[in-house]
Amino acid sequence: MNTLHFNAYKNIRGFMLLEVLVSVLIFAFGVVALMGLQARAMGTSTESNVRAEAMYLARSYVGEMWAAGVGDVQGAEAAFRENGAFHQKMHNRLIADLPGAQDAAPGNKSNPEVVIESAAGLADNAVRVLITIYWVEPSAQNPDGSPVVHSYTEESFIGSNVKPGAASDPDDNNP
């Protein structure tokens, strides 16, 4: 009987090795997939941080306009025109804080691109401001090899939000 048992064992010796190799192969595929997911998560996190920085810079630009007490379109354009000192200061902050902000603006646009216009329907001294910030992620490319340009646009209204003599919002009368 011992010889029968030994022959049966001899026929299945390599089968266990094959099982181990298949399980190691499956485990390796799983590890490679997890590494790919981790790399994508890190890329998304970096992109999110850059977008948050662009949002912060645009809102700080609007905050500077509020602090300057911009009261009309002409005053806003004079204080924050594209060749002005404040615009240059913001441009320098973009270059320092955002990757690829130097040459990201499409066409002949400046970075940040600032549009100042009258806010129709609001008070006479209200100004509508659109600030668009552009940047390029170094690792992102279009299928043709050109860089992917990202942008963030902030819209704000600066000045009084109700025309003098107009009915105000009833919620504003809370003590």
For each residue, the residues with C-beta under 8 A, 3 or more apart:
1: 4 5
2: 5 6
3: 6 7
4: 1 7 8
5: 1 2 8 9
6: 2 3 9 10
7: 3 4 10 11
8: 4 5 11 12
9: 5 6 12 13
10: 6 7 13
11: 7 8
12: 8 9 15 16
13: 9 10 16 17
14: 17 18
15: 12 18 19
16: 12 13 19 20
17: 13 14 20 21
18: 14 15 21 22
19: 15 16 22 23
20: 16 17 23 24
21: 17 18 24 25
22: 18 19 25 26
23: 19 20 26 27
24: 20 21 27 28
25: 21 22 28 29
26: 22 23 29 30
27: 23 24 30 31
28: 24 25 31 32
29: 25 26 32 33
30: 26 27 33 34
31: 27 28 34 35
32: 28 29 35 36
33: 29 30 36 37
34: 30 31 37 38
35: 31 32 38 39
36: 32 33 39 40
37: 33 34 40 41
38: 34 35 41 42
39: 35 36 42 43
40: 36 37 43 44
41: 37 38 44 45
42: 38 39 45 46
43: 39 40 46 47 139
44: 40 41 47 48
45: 41 42 48 49
46: 42 43 49 50 137
47: 43 44 50 51 137 150
48: 44 45 51 52
49: 45 46 52 53
50: 46 47 53 54 98 99 135 137 150
51: 47 48 54 55 150 152
52: 48 49 55 56
53: 49 50 56 57 97 98
54: 50 51 57 58 98 133 135 150 152
55: 51 52 58 59 152 154
56: 52 53 59 60
57: 53 54 60 61 90 93 94 97 98 112 133
58: 54 55 61 62 112 131 132 133 152 153 154
59: 55 56 62 63 154
60: 56 57 63 64
61: 57 58 64 65 90 112 114 131 154
62: 58 59 65 66 129 131 154 156 158
63: 59 60 66 67
64: 60 61 67 68 80 86
65: 61 62 68 70 76 79 80 127 129 156 158
66: 62 63 69 70 158
67: 63 64
68: 64 65 79 80
69: 66
70: 65 66 75 76 79 80 127 158 159
71: 75 125 127 159
72: 75 76 124 125 127 159
73: 76 77 116 117 118 127
74: 77 78
75: 70 71 72 78 79
76: 65 70 72 73 79 80 116 127 129 158
77: 73 74 80 81 116
78: 74 75 81 84
79: 65 68 70 75 76 84 86
80: 64 65 68 70 76 77 84 86 87 114 116
81: 77 78 84 87
82: 87 110 114
83: 87 88
84: 78 79 80 81 87 88
85: 88 89
86: 64 79 80 89 90
87: 80 81 82 83 84 90 91 110 112 114
88: 83 84 85 91 92
89: 85 86 92 93
90: 57 61 86 87 93 94 112
91: 87 88 94 95 110 111 112
92: 88 89 95 96
93: 57 89 90 96 97
94: 57 90 91 97 98 101 111 112 133 135
95: 91 92 98 101 102
96: 92 93
97: 53 57 93 94 101
98: 50 53 54 57 94 95 101 133 135
99: 50 135 136 137 138
100: 103 104 135 136 137 138 147
101: 94 95 97 98 104 111 133 134 135 136
102: 95 111
103: 100 136
104: 100 101 111 134 135 136 149 150
105: 109 110 111 113 134
106: 109 134 149
107:
108:
109: 105 106 113 132 134
110: 82 87 91 105 113 114
111: 91 94 101 102 104 105 133 134
112: 57 58 61 87 90 91 94 131 132 133 134
113: 105 109 110 130 131 132 133 134
114: 61 80 82 87 110 129 130 131
115: 129 130 131 132
116: 73 76 77 80 127 128 129
117: 73 127 128
118: 73 126 127 128
119: 122 123 126 127 128 157 159
120:
121:
122: 119 126 157 159 160 161 162 163
123: 119 126 159 160 161 162 163 164
124: 72 163
125: 71 72 159 160
126: 118 119 122 123 157 158 159 160 161
127: 65 70 71 72 73 76 116 117 118 119 157 158 159
128: 116 117 118 119 155 156 157
129: 62 65 76 114 115 116 154 155 156 157 158
130: 113 114 115 153 154 155
131: 58 61 62 112 113 114 115 153 154 156
132: 58 109 112 113 115 151 152 153 154
133: 54 57 58 94 98 101 111 112 113 151 152 153
134: 101 104 105 106 109 111 112 113 149 150 151
135: 50 54 94 98 99 100 101 104 149 150 151
136: 99 100 101 103 104 140 147 148 149 150
137: 46 47 50 99 100 140 147 148 150
138: 99 100
139: 43
140: 136 137 147 148
141: 145 146 147 148
142: 145 146 147 148
143:
144:
145: 141 142
146: 141 142
147: 100 136 137 140 141 142
148: 136 137 140 141 142
149: 104 106 134 135 136
150: 47 50 51 54 104 134 135 136 137
151: 132 133 134 135
152: 51 54 55 58 132 133
153: 58 130 131 132 133
154: 55 58 59 61 62 129 130 131 132
155: 128 129 130
156: 62 65 128 129 131
157: 119 122 126 127 128 129 161
158: 62 65 66 70 76 126 127 129
159: 70 71 72 119 122 123 125 126 127
160: 122 123 125 126 163 164
161: 122 123 126 157
162: 122 123 166 168 169
163: 122 123 124 160 166
164: 123 160
165:
166: 162 163
167:
168: 162 172 173
169: 162 172
170: 173
171: 174
172: 168 169
173: 168 170
174: 171
175:
